[in-house]
Amino acid sequence: MKKAAHRRKPLFTGKDWDFALIQSVHDAIAEIAVGELGLDVYPNQIEVITTEQMLDAYSSIGMPLLYKHWSFGKHFAHHDTVYRQGARALAYEIVINSNPCISYIMEENTATMQALVIAHAAFGHNHFFKNNYLFRQWTDAEGILQYLDFAKRYIAECEERHGHERVERLLDSAHALMSHGVHRYPRKRKPDLLTEDKREQERRQHQERIYNDLWRTVPAKANGKKRKLDESRRRALLELPQENILYFLEKSAPRLKPWQREILRIVRMIAQYFYPQGQTKVINEGCATYCHYKIMSRLHEKGLIEDGAFFEFLTSHTNVVFQPEFDDPRFSGINPYALGFAMMQDIERICTEPTEEDREWFPEIAGSGDPYGVLRHVWANYRDESFISQYLSPNLMRRWRMFLLMDEGEDAEELRVEAIHDERGYRKLRRLLGRQYDVAHLDPDIQVIDVDLSGDRRLVLEHRMLDGAHLEDKPTREVLQHLADLWGYDVCLQEYDDALDSIVAEHLAHPRQAAGQLP
């Protein structure tokens, strides 16, 4: 007969809390998270903030330190308005991928909610940040806070020295290109943000030397073979084709001053820091939600939280993982919390109580009896696209009543329901659902392919169309204008359709001379 679990005195009663209680709750959660779930986390730093501070964090993309820009004030006003009108609630917490891991919790939270967000953020997200391969490759948790402090000070100094308007105009253009300011494949050297402050002066001088070397490759008198050789060398020096447009501008834009290049570098380094987060929304939130559910349940089993507090937690948890049906007016797509949590629970079921179907689809983990070990492996080695493509089970597809709806184009008069619940249908469903989270299908493939150095210095970019999808005209014109302003010369963007093996559209932009060049 199983021995009854030893129940201890509850950590708290009622809704009130103080800092001593937060410490006790943290320590009790750590005992379960590390001792039972096997989580590996950075040291925690928990900060209590007000509603206004949470709104301010919203406006500055969740970072504790950031430079000033008018767009952040605009975001603050928007979030504040909808919050005051009751149209939207605030998040219970914000967590920063840093070492130590900083978790901001709302002072308005009850004691139960503080326990929940500590379990969710300070241990669930913390473990994911420290162990997932994307974050290990692309982010520098040791140096991000120091780098943000450097960035804030540097841009403030630039505003004093060169004027607020010039800096703001430069940031406007850099922000417009932020999504095209990341390296999508691992570089030889891992980001090292701790040394950025010290290296800034040395880098500025080095960038000027690179600039001179690059533009000296333009031949004064070109002829046949010599010209072709110079063109090949020029493209190699410019690292063309180049997908990281901000990186290319930072290194090669002919009219930018050293301080402007440094600001472009700051924006792209921050963009690179957030690059993994866009590819791990489902698995990251699924990890944190699964961890907080297991931890809070264990706290209740051990008698560390009362029944009333556990019901309060369940109410919040249920709201977080709620997934409206496709025909529900509230439906706006798949809730990443809901899908991630459901898949984590399903993996636990497959490991502990597998069916014959599970053994056929997941022979490596079915019946292994080690769900936490399997989940830690998944959290460390997958992103959303590969996670869904590998671990979405037929059982979960049936429970969620998933189906595929095909639209044959603008002229189609009918919709076709595909991927019925058989083996071929299951595989097609999870492949196509996974592709919806694939960065290659979410972001347009735009690269710098050439620069006419020997002539008018026109910058040429290429968009490789996917499934015949064109770029939207208005935002393309606006972003291309920002690019032309930064480059200082004409810019041409060509849309290339592989299926037709031809350029199907061109977009042109000229630098705004009348408005005052950025330099």
C-alpha positions as CSV (number, residue, x, y, z in Angstrom):
1,M,0.0,0.0,0.0
2,K,1.3,3.4,-1.0
3,K,2.3,5.7,1.9
4,A,0.4,8.9,2.0
5,A,2.5,12.0,1.0
6,H,3.6,14.1,4.0
7,R,1.6,17.3,4.0
8,R,3.2,20.4,5.4
9,K,1.9,23.7,6.6
10,P,0.6,26.0,3.8
11,L,3.1,28.7,2.6
12,F,0.3,31.3,2.8
13,T,-3.3,31.9,3.5
14,G,-5.4,34.6,1.8
15,K,-4.2,36.9,-0.9
16,D,-1.7,39.1,0.9
17,W,2.1,38.6,0.5
18,D,5.3,40.3,1.5
19,F,8.9,39.9,0.3
20,A,9.7,37.2,2.9
21,L,6.8,35.2,1.5
22,I,8.1,35.6,-2.0
23,Q,11.4,34.2,-0.9
24,S,9.7,31.2,0.8
25,V,7.5,30.5,-2.3
26,H,10.6,30.7,-4.6
27,D,12.5,28.2,-2.4
28,A,9.6,25.8,-2.3
29,I,9.1,26.0,-6.1
30,A,12.9,25.5,-6.6
31,E,12.8,22.3,-4.6
32,I,10.2,20.9,-7.0
33,A,11.5,22.4,-10.2
34,V,15.1,21.4,-9.8
35,G,14.7,18.3,-7.5
36,E,11.8,16.6,-9.2
37,L,11.5,18.0,-12.7
38,G,15.3,18.2,-13.2
39,L,15.2,21.8,-14.5
40,D,18.5,23.6,-15.0
41,V,18.1,27.4,-14.5
42,Y,20.1,30.6,-14.3
43,P,20.1,32.3,-10.8
44,N,16.8,34.2,-10.4
45,Q,16.3,37.9,-9.8
46,I,12.7,38.7,-9.0
47,E,11.6,42.4,-9.3
48,V,8.2,43.6,-8.2
49,I,6.8,46.4,-10.4
50,T,3.7,48.6,-10.6
51,T,1.0,48.7,-13.4
52,E,2.7,51.8,-14.9
53,Q,6.0,50.0,-14.9
54,M,4.5,47.0,-16.6
55,L,3.0,49.3,-19.3
56,D,6.4,50.9,-19.7
57,A,8.0,47.5,-20.2
58,Y,5.3,46.7,-22.8
59,S,6.3,49.8,-24.7
60,S,10.0,49.0,-24.8
61,I,9.6,45.4,-26.1
62,G,9.9,44.0,-22.6
63,M,13.5,45.1,-21.9
64,P,14.5,46.7,-18.6
65,L,16.9,49.1,-20.2
66,L,16.5,50.6,-23.7
67,Y,17.2,53.8,-25.6
68,K,14.5,56.5,-26.2
69,H,12.4,56.6,-29.3
70,W,9.0,58.1,-30.0
71,S,7.5,54.8,-31.0
72,F,7.9,53.5,-27.4
73,G,5.8,56.4,-26.2
74,K,3.2,55.6,-28.8
75,H,3.0,52.0,-27.7
76,F,2.8,53.1,-24.0
77,A,-0.2,55.4,-24.8
78,H,-2.0,52.6,-26.8
79,H,-1.5,49.9,-24.1
80,D,-2.4,52.3,-21.3
81,T,-5.7,53.3,-23.1
82,V,-6.9,49.8,-23.8
83,Y,-6.0,48.7,-20.3
84,R,-7.8,51.6,-18.6
85,Q,-10.9,50.9,-20.8
86,G,-10.9,47.3,-19.6
87,A,-10.4,46.0,-23.2
88,R,-7.3,44.1,-22.3
89,A,-5.7,42.7,-19.1
90,L,-2.0,43.0,-18.4
91,A,0.4,40.1,-18.3
92,Y,1.2,38.8,-14.8
93,E,4.9,38.9,-15.5
94,I,7.7,39.7,-17.9
95,V,10.9,37.6,-18.0
96,I,14.3,38.5,-19.4
97,N,16.7,36.1,-21.0
98,S,19.7,37.1,-19.0
99,N,22.1,35.7,-16.3
100,P,20.8,36.2,-13.7
101,C,17.3,35.6,-15.2
102,I,15.1,38.7,-14.3
103,S,11.4,38.1,-13.7
104,Y,9.1,41.1,-13.2
105,I,6.0,40.4,-11.2
106,M,3.1,42.7,-10.7
107,E,2.6,44.1,-7.2
108,E,-1.2,43.8,-7.7
109,N,-0.9,40.0,-8.0
110,T,-2.3,37.8,-5.2
111,A,0.0,35.5,-3.3
112,T,-1.3,32.6,-5.5
113,M,-0.6,34.5,-8.7
114,Q,2.9,35.3,-7.5
115,A,3.6,31.6,-6.9
116,L,2.2,30.9,-10.4
117,V,4.3,33.4,-12.3
118,I,7.5,32.4,-10.4
119,A,6.9,28.8,-11.4
120,H,6.0,29.9,-15.0
121,A,8.7,32.5,-15.6
122,A,11.5,32.1,-13.1
123,F,11.7,28.4,-13.7
124,G,9.8,27.4,-16.8
125,H,11.1,30.1,-19.2
126,N,14.4,30.3,-17.3
127,H,15.1,26.7,-18.0
128,F,14.1,27.1,-21.7
129,F,16.3,30.2,-22.2
130,K,19.3,28.5,-20.7
131,N,19.1,25.1,-22.5
132,N,17.4,25.6,-25.9
133,Y,19.9,25.4,-28.7
134,L,18.6,28.5,-30.5
135,F,19.1,30.7,-27.4
136,R,22.5,29.1,-26.8
137,Q,23.6,29.9,-30.4
138,W,22.1,33.3,-30.8
139,T,21.9,35.1,-27.5
140,D,24.4,36.2,-24.9
141,A,22.6,36.0,-21.6
142,E,25.7,37.0,-19.7
143,G,26.1,40.3,-21.6
144,I,22.7,41.5,-22.6
145,L,22.0,43.8,-19.7
146,Q,25.4,45.5,-19.9
147,Y,25.0,45.9,-23.6
148,L,21.6,47.5,-23.2
149,D,23.1,49.9,-20.7
150,F,25.8,50.7,-23.3
151,A,23.2,51.2,-26.1
152,K,21.1,53.6,-24.0
153,R,24.1,55.7,-23.0
154,Y,25.6,55.7,-26.5
155,I,22.4,56.8,-28.2
156,A,21.8,59.5,-25.6
157,E,25.3,60.8,-26.3
158,C,24.6,60.8,-30.0
159,E,21.4,62.8,-29.4
160,E,23.4,65.4,-27.4
161,R,26.2,65.6,-30.0
162,H,24.3,65.3,-33.3
163,G,20.7,66.3,-32.5
164,H,17.6,64.4,-31.5
165,E,16.0,64.8,-35.0
166,R,19.0,63.1,-36.8
167,V,19.2,60.3,-34.3
168,E,15.4,59.7,-34.4
169,R,15.3,59.7,-38.2
170,L,18.1,57.1,-38.2
171,L,16.3,54.9,-35.7
172,D,13.1,55.2,-37.7
173,S,14.9,53.7,-40.7
174,A,16.7,51.1,-38.7
175,H,13.5,49.9,-37.0
176,A,11.8,49.6,-40.4
177,L,14.5,47.2,-41.4
178,M,14.8,45.4,-38.0
179,S,13.2,42.2,-39.2
180,H,15.8,42.0,-42.0
181,G,18.7,42.7,-39.6
182,V,19.4,39.2,-38.4
183,H,21.7,36.4,-39.4
184,R,19.5,33.4,-39.9
185,Y,22.3,30.8,-39.8
186,P,25.0,30.4,-37.2
187,R,28.1,32.5,-37.5
188,K,31.6,31.4,-36.7
189,R,31.7,33.5,-33.5
190,K,29.0,33.5,-30.8
191,P,27.7,36.9,-29.8
192,D,29.8,38.5,-27.1
193,L,28.0,41.5,-25.8
194,L,30.1,42.0,-22.7
195,T,33.0,43.5,-24.8
196,E,30.9,45.8,-27.0
197,D,31.4,48.9,-24.9
198,K,35.2,48.6,-24.8
199,R,35.5,47.7,-28.5
200,E,33.3,50.5,-29.8
201,Q,36.1,53.0,-30.5
202,E,38.3,50.3,-32.1
203,R,35.5,49.0,-34.2
204,R,34.7,52.5,-35.4
205,Q,38.2,53.0,-36.8
206,H,38.2,49.5,-38.2
207,Q,34.9,50.1,-40.0
208,E,36.4,53.2,-41.7
209,R,39.4,51.2,-42.9
210,I,37.0,48.6,-44.3
211,Y,35.0,51.2,-46.1
212,N,38.1,52.7,-47.8
213,D,39.3,49.3,-48.9
214,L,35.9,48.3,-50.3
215,W,35.5,51.4,-52.4
216,R,39.1,51.4,-53.7
217,T,38.2,48.2,-55.6
218,V,36.3,50.3,-58.1
219,P,38.5,50.3,-61.3
220,A,39.4,53.7,-62.7
221,K,39.8,52.2,-66.2
222,A,38.2,48.8,-66.5
223,N,38.7,46.4,-69.4
224,G,37.4,42.9,-70.1
225,K,39.2,40.4,-68.0
226,K,40.5,42.9,-65.4
227,R,37.0,44.3,-64.8
228,K,35.5,40.8,-64.3
229,L,38.2,40.0,-61.7
230,D,37.6,43.2,-59.8
231,E,33.8,42.5,-59.8
232,S,34.3,39.0,-58.3
233,R,36.7,40.5,-55.7
234,R,34.2,43.3,-54.9
235,R,31.4,40.9,-54.3
236,A,33.5,38.8,-52.1
237,L,34.6,41.8,-50.0
238,L,31.0,42.9,-49.7
239,E,29.9,39.4,-48.7
240,L,27.3,39.2,-51.4
241,P,24.6,37.9,-51.5
242,Q,23.8,39.2,-48.0
243,E,20.5,38.5,-46.1
244,N,21.3,40.7,-43.1
245,I,20.5,44.1,-44.6
246,L,21.4,46.1,-41.5
247,Y,24.7,44.3,-41.3
248,F,25.4,45.2,-44.9
249,L,24.5,48.8,-44.4
250,E,26.6,49.0,-41.2
251,K,29.7,47.7,-43.1
252,S,29.2,49.2,-46.6
253,A,26.8,52.2,-46.8
254,P,29.0,54.9,-48.4
255,R,27.5,57.9,-46.7
256,L,27.0,56.8,-43.1
257,K,29.1,58.4,-40.4
258,P,30.8,56.1,-37.8
259,W,28.2,56.9,-35.1
260,Q,25.4,56.0,-37.5
261,R,27.0,52.7,-38.2
262,E,27.2,52.0,-34.5
263,I,23.5,52.8,-34.0
264,L,22.6,50.4,-36.9
265,R,24.8,47.8,-35.1
266,I,22.9,48.4,-31.8
267,V,19.5,47.9,-33.5
268,R,20.6,44.7,-35.3
269,M,22.2,43.2,-32.1
270,I,18.9,43.7,-30.3
271,A,17.0,42.2,-33.3
272,Q,19.3,39.2,-33.2
273,Y,18.7,38.8,-29.4
274,F,14.9,38.4,-30.2
275,Y,15.4,36.2,-33.2
276,P,15.0,32.9,-31.3
277,Q,11.9,34.0,-29.5
278,G,9.9,34.3,-32.8
279,Q,10.7,30.7,-33.6
280,T,9.9,29.2,-30.2
281,K,6.6,30.7,-29.1
282,V,4.7,27.4,-28.9
283,I,7.5,25.3,-27.4
284,N,8.7,28.0,-25.0
285,E,5.2,28.9,-23.7
286,G,4.4,25.2,-23.6
287,C,7.4,24.5,-21.5
288,A,6.6,27.3,-19.0
289,T,2.9,26.4,-18.8
290,Y,3.6,22.7,-18.3
291,C,6.2,23.5,-15.6
292,H,3.9,25.8,-13.7
293,Y,1.1,23.3,-13.9
294,K,3.2,20.4,-12.5
295,I,4.8,22.7,-9.9
296,M,1.6,24.2,-8.6
297,S,-0.1,20.7,-8.5
298,R,2.9,19.4,-6.5
299,L,2.6,22.3,-4.1
300,H,-1.0,21.4,-3.5
301,E,-0.3,17.7,-3.1
302,K,2.4,18.6,-0.5
303,G,0.0,20.9,1.4
304,L,2.0,24.0,0.6
305,I,-1.0,25.8,-0.9
306,E,-4.6,25.4,0.2
307,D,-7.6,24.3,-1.8
308,G,-8.8,27.8,-2.4
309,A,-5.4,28.9,-3.8
310,F,-5.3,25.9,-6.0
311,F,-8.7,26.7,-7.4
312,E,-7.6,30.2,-8.0
313,F,-4.6,28.9,-9.9
314,L,-6.7,26.5,-12.0
315,T,-9.0,29.3,-13.0
316,S,-6.1,31.3,-14.3
317,H,-4.5,28.3,-15.9
318,T,-7.7,27.3,-17.7
319,N,-8.0,30.8,-19.1
320,V,-4.4,30.7,-20.4
321,V,-4.8,27.4,-22.2
322,F,-8.3,28.0,-23.6
323,Q,-8.6,27.2,-27.3
324,P,-11.8,28.4,-29.0
325,E,-13.2,26.2,-31.7
326,F,-12.8,27.3,-35.3
327,D,-16.4,28.5,-35.5
328,D,-16.3,30.4,-32.2
329,P,-16.4,34.2,-32.6
330,R,-13.4,34.4,-30.3
331,F,-11.3,32.2,-32.6
332,S,-8.2,34.1,-33.9
333,G,-5.9,31.2,-34.6
334,I,-4.2,28.5,-32.5
335,N,-3.3,29.6,-29.0
336,P,0.4,28.8,-28.5
337,Y,-0.1,28.3,-24.8
338,A,-2.8,25.8,-25.5
339,L,-1.1,23.9,-28.2
340,G,2.3,23.8,-26.4
341,F,0.8,22.6,-23.1
342,A,-1.4,20.0,-24.8
343,M,1.6,18.6,-26.7
344,M,3.7,18.4,-23.5
345,Q,0.9,16.6,-21.7
346,D,0.6,14.3,-24.7
347,I,4.3,13.5,-24.6
348,E,4.0,12.6,-20.9
349,R,1.1,10.3,-21.7
350,I,3.0,8.6,-24.5
351,C,6.0,8.0,-22.2
352,T,3.8,6.5,-19.4
353,E,0.6,5.1,-20.9
354,P,1.3,4.5,-24.6
355,T,-1.2,2.9,-27.1
356,E,-0.2,0.7,-30.0
357,E,-0.6,3.7,-32.2
358,D,1.8,5.7,-30.0
359,R,4.3,2.8,-30.2
360,E,4.1,2.9,-34.0
361,W,4.4,6.7,-34.3
362,F,6.9,7.3,-31.5
363,P,8.9,4.1,-30.9
364,E,11.8,6.0,-29.3
365,I,9.8,7.4,-26.4
366,A,6.6,5.3,-26.1
367,G,6.6,3.6,-22.8
368,S,10.0,4.9,-21.8
369,G,8.7,5.9,-18.3
370,D,10.8,9.0,-18.2
371,P,8.6,11.9,-19.4
372,Y,10.7,14.6,-17.7
373,G,13.8,13.4,-19.4
374,V,12.1,13.3,-22.8
375,L,10.7,16.8,-22.3
376,R,14.0,18.2,-21.3
377,H,15.5,16.7,-24.5
378,V,12.7,18.3,-26.5
379,W,13.0,21.7,-24.9
380,A,16.7,21.7,-25.6
381,N,16.8,20.6,-29.2
382,Y,13.6,21.8,-31.0
383,R,11.9,24.9,-32.2
384,D,8.2,25.3,-33.1
385,E,8.4,24.0,-36.6
386,S,10.5,20.9,-35.9
387,F,8.7,20.3,-32.6
388,I,5.2,20.2,-34.2
389,S,6.5,18.2,-37.2
390,Q,8.0,15.6,-35.0
391,Y,5.7,15.3,-31.9
392,L,2.2,16.3,-32.9
393,S,0.4,12.9,-32.4
394,P,-2.7,11.5,-34.1
395,N,-4.3,11.3,-30.7
396,L,-4.0,15.0,-30.2
397,M,-5.1,15.8,-33.7
398,R,-8.3,13.8,-33.1
399,R,-8.9,15.4,-29.7
400,W,-8.5,18.9,-31.2
401,R,-10.5,17.9,-34.3
402,M,-7.9,19.2,-36.7
403,F,-8.6,19.4,-40.4
404,L,-7.1,21.1,-43.4
405,L,-9.1,23.6,-45.4
406,M,-7.8,24.3,-48.9
407,D,-8.5,27.4,-50.9
408,E,-7.5,27.1,-54.6
409,G,-7.1,30.8,-55.1
410,E,-9.0,34.0,-55.5
411,D,-11.2,32.7,-58.3
412,A,-12.2,29.5,-56.4
413,E,-15.9,29.1,-55.8
414,E,-15.6,26.2,-53.3
415,L,-13.4,25.2,-50.3
416,R,-12.1,21.7,-50.0
417,V,-11.7,19.9,-46.7
418,E,-8.6,17.7,-46.8
419,A,-6.4,15.5,-44.5
420,I,-8.9,13.2,-43.1
421,H,-8.0,11.2,-40.0
422,D,-5.9,8.4,-41.5
423,E,-2.1,8.0,-41.6
424,R,-1.6,10.0,-44.7
425,G,-3.9,12.8,-43.4
426,Y,-2.2,12.9,-40.0
427,R,1.2,13.3,-41.6
428,K,0.0,16.0,-44.0
429,L,-1.7,17.9,-41.1
430,R,1.3,18.1,-38.9
431,R,3.7,18.8,-41.8
432,L,1.6,21.8,-42.9
433,L,0.9,23.0,-39.4
434,G,4.6,22.9,-38.6
435,R,5.3,24.8,-41.8
436,Q,3.1,27.7,-40.5
437,Y,5.8,28.2,-37.8
438,D,8.7,27.9,-40.1
439,V,10.6,31.2,-40.4
440,A,11.4,30.4,-44.0
441,H,7.6,30.6,-44.7
442,L,6.9,33.5,-42.3
443,D,9.5,36.0,-43.5
444,P,10.2,37.0,-47.1
445,D,13.6,35.9,-48.4
446,I,15.2,39.3,-49.4
447,Q,18.9,39.6,-50.0
448,V,21.3,42.2,-51.3
449,I,22.7,40.7,-54.5
450,D,24.7,43.5,-56.2
451,V,26.0,47.1,-56.0
452,D,26.9,49.1,-59.1
453,L,30.2,50.5,-57.7
454,S,31.6,51.6,-61.0
455,G,28.5,53.6,-62.0
456,D,25.7,55.1,-60.1
457,R,26.2,52.9,-56.9
458,R,22.6,51.6,-57.2
459,L,21.9,48.9,-54.6
460,V,20.1,45.8,-56.0
461,L,18.1,43.4,-53.8
462,E,16.2,40.3,-54.7
463,H,13.0,38.8,-53.2
464,R,12.8,35.0,-53.9
465,M,9.1,34.5,-54.1
466,L,7.6,31.5,-52.3
467,D,4.5,29.8,-53.7
468,G,4.0,32.8,-56.0
469,A,3.4,35.2,-53.1
470,H,4.2,38.9,-53.9
471,L,5.3,41.5,-51.4
472,E,2.5,43.9,-50.4
473,D,3.0,47.1,-52.4
474,K,2.5,49.9,-49.7
475,P,4.7,48.5,-46.9
476,T,7.3,47.5,-49.5
477,R,7.5,51.1,-50.8
478,E,7.8,52.5,-47.3
479,V,10.5,50.1,-46.1
480,L,12.4,50.5,-49.4
481,Q,12.4,54.3,-48.9
482,H,14.0,53.9,-45.5
483,L,16.6,51.6,-47.1
484,A,17.4,54.2,-49.8
485,D,17.8,56.9,-47.2
486,L,20.3,54.8,-45.3
487,W,22.2,53.8,-48.4
488,G,22.2,57.3,-49.9
489,Y,21.7,56.2,-53.5
490,D,19.0,54.5,-55.6
491,V,17.7,51.1,-54.5
492,C,16.0,48.5,-56.6
493,L,14.2,45.5,-55.3
494,Q,13.5,42.7,-57.8
495,E,10.9,40.0,-57.2
496,Y,12.0,36.7,-58.7
497,D,9.7,33.8,-59.3
498,D,11.5,30.5,-59.4
499,A,8.6,28.7,-61.0
500,L,8.7,31.2,-64.0
501,D,12.5,31.6,-63.8
502,S,12.1,35.3,-64.2
503,I,11.8,38.7,-62.5
504,V,8.1,39.4,-62.2
505,A,8.1,42.8,-60.5
506,E,10.5,45.7,-59.6
507,H,10.3,48.3,-56.8
508,L,12.5,51.4,-56.9
509,A,13.3,54.0,-54.3
510,H,15.4,57.2,-54.3
511,P,17.0,58.8,-51.3
512,R,15.0,61.8,-50.0
513,Q,17.4,64.6,-50.8
514,A,14.9,67.4,-50.1
515,A,14.1,66.1,-46.7
516,G,17.8,66.2,-45.7
517,Q,20.0,63.2,-46.0
518,L,20.6,61.1,-42.9
519,P,24.3,61.9,-42.8
